[in-house]
Amino acid sequence: MVEEPRRILSAFGYKFEEFDTNKRGTTCCGGGGGFGRNYPDRSISVARRRIEAALELGVKKIVTSCPMCERMLGKAGNGEIEVVDIVKIVC
């Protein structure tokens, strides 16, 4: 699922920025495939890189369609940036 979340955000009037690595070339949040459970320190490090990239873009919120990304990025963000599942925007 790549274009659908972007169309939903646009329909709700959101203006959004893309990470340098996005769509099919995106990087993991650090929590996928059990990585976060098996390698928690490495996982947070990976997620933190995504947070830093978002902060460099100057965005205030990261919207994801993955519950694991919401959890990992929220944890790595330490309150510096809001991380929300797209479902919470739609509902």
Summary of the structure (lengths in Angstrom):
residues: 91
radius of gyration: 12.7
end to end distance: 18.9
largest distance: 38.7
contacts: 234
relative contact order: 0.18
helix: 58%
strand: 9%
